[in-house]
């Protein structure tokens, strides 16, 4: 088996090795994808774009994400560093690319936390049967939610990963039960009258009606696979070897795609896509809350309550599993002097970056409250704005893999394919998707929050906040130039290093 080259000059960060089990690492990746609330928000729109071909669109859209997962696997094996894309981008491409990748990861995590907070608020309102939510209720629930998730995350990797595992198992259990109920209703002939029976044509890529139907469904589907990489930020704390830690992202990705394909097939066969039918996936009143509509229609009066609980658990576990990697990315950036050193502190008792964890949590709460005071619809649109940041740091990760291994990989066709060719394909697709998505987001009618000066608010949230990273990087470069001169984390490629897996203090070989 091919032996990965090991990155050198990486620093220990005081994190506790072995505090996260291999199974817990996989569940962290599963929790971050948040299947319950991802499906409830994306399934209806995906069905409206791709129709009954949505299952095959899900399968096709996972291909570039799987290529990215391969990049993460190889890079984690070579450098099991909590900084992930920040560290890899800095080593393989350069400090500015690495810094911007780290910024994109932090931004995506915070915006995802804001969106999850709104979902928790809505789910709590359903549980308490509130038709209207006063401001004190929204802010009270949001504050409680952020403080609880941040506190649990700061307890320690072992405790927080165990909590995430319990929540993830519960969430998947709810989805499996709902999918089983849908299949039983279908077999009993109790599906919605306008729904078409399942056909293998749903899995035929050539049956997709048009390129636009594929592209729009692809855009919807691509971003709901985001999150598998959360587990890999815990690689310094995961039990077992770096190679085993690297596999956790791929395993999480495969489980996620199976979940999405099976559930979307059940939903399509049960509810159909007739926009005139009040029970269909694409009906105006259902399209934003598919899990709720399916549960209510198939279970009865208690369906909405059951769906609210599943979605709340999904948002809860997702927030924990996005705070964890974000805090560890900030820890790594501070260790290598790319952001203020205060973020490099690790609590001696819990061996977790408590300061970074609480900073990420409180920033999420502050942004949620600020956006909510402006407009509740802006908060809802934060989930649509996350995609650009995600594409950015996934692109940097894929390019880092290709550049790091570009000279050593071609000794064998398998490594050439998985370490260089497929990551480059993934990067090209993600760059194209980012451009298309940014163009779509500029449309004033995109999302629900309208426009500012004729530019879609979703574009301003997603793209402008991402670009704010550039002046921040320039300012930090002026204050702390050592990182940007490559002194704290020097440039490195696989061919520049002696391939000794246990030599973690070696210096680059002079060329």
C-alpha positions, 0 to 999 in steps of 0.5 A: 500500500502506498505510504503517504509523505508526512508534513513536517514542522507541525506543532502540538497544540495541547489537545488530548489524543485518543479522546475521540473514538473512530466511531465518534469521529464519523458521527461528528461528520454525519452530525455536521451535514445535519440531514434532517434540517438539510432535507427539510430545507432542500428536498422541496426545492431540489424536487421542484428543479429536478423532479423525479430525477432528484435521487440521481442528481443527489448521486451525481452531485456527491461526486465532486464532494467525494473527490474533495473527501479523498483530498481530505483523506490524503492530507489528514494522513500526511498532516493530522492537524486541527487547522485542516485547510488552513494548515494544508493550504499554507504548506502546499500553496502559500500563507495567503491561500491558507489564511483565506481558507481558514477564514472561509471555514470559520465564516461558514461555521458561524453562518451555519450556526446562525441558520441552525439557531433560527431552526431551533427557534422555529422548532421550539415555537412548534413544540410550544404551539406558538403561531407568533414569536415575540422578540423575547422568545426568539432571543431567549431561545437563541441565547439558551441554545448557543450557551448550551451547545457552546458549554457542551462543546467546551467540556472536552472532546470526549464529552462533546463527541459522546453527546454528538453521537447520541444526538446523531443516532437519535436524529438518524433513528427519527429519519429511518422511522419516517422513511419506513412509514412512508414506504409502508404507506406506499406499499399499502397504496396510501401514497398521495394520489398525484405521486408517480410510482417508483421507477428505475428511471429516477436513477437514470441520468439520461432521463433528466429533462434538461441541463437547467433541471440538472444544474439547479438541482445540482446546486441545491444538492451540492451544499447539503453534503457539506460537513463531512470534514468536521470529523477531520478537524478532530484528527489530532484527538481521534483514536488510532492512526492518522490514516484511520482518522482520514477515512472518517470523512469518506465514511461519513460522506457515503452514509450521508449520500445513502441517506439522502437517496433513500429518503428522497426516493421515499418522499417522491414516491409518497408525496410526488411533485404536483404543485397543485396538490397540498400534500406534494413536495413542491406545494408552496406551503410545504416546500420550506418544511418538507420533513414537517409536511411529510410527518404530518401527512403520514403520521397525523396530528402529532407529526408536526411535533415529531418533525420539530423534535427531529429537526431540533436535534439535527440543528443541535448536533450540527451546531456542536459539530461545527463549533468544534472544528471552527474552534480548532481551526482558530487554535491552529491559526493562533499557534502558527501566529496567523491570528491573535495568540489569545486563541492558542490557549488550551484549558489544562483540565479539558484539553480543549480550546475553551477561549476559541470555542466560546468566542465562536459561540458568542460571535454566532449569537451576536450575529444572529441577534444583529441580523434578527433585529434587521430582518428575520428573513435575512436570518433565514437566508444565511443558510443559502449564503454559506455555500460560497464559503464552503466552496472556497475552502473545499477548493483550497483543500483540493488544490492543496492535495494536488499541489502537495503530491503533484510530483510524487503521486505519478509513481502509480496510476492509483495515487495519481488519480486520487491525489492529483487528478480527481482533486483538480477536477473537484476544484474546477467544478467547485470554482464553476459552481461558486461563480454560478451560485454567486451570479444567482445570489445577486438576483434581488429575488433570490432568497426571501430577504430582497435586495440592498441597492439592487443587489440580492441580500444573500449575495451580500451575506455570502460573498461580501462577508467572505471578501471582508477576509481580504482586508483583515488578512492585510491588516494582520500581515502588517501586524504579524508578518512572520506567518506571511513570510513563511517563518511559522509554517513554511511552504512544503511539498511531498517531493521536498521531504524525506518520506519518514513517517515518524520523523515529525521534526525534520526540516525541508530538504534543500533543493 
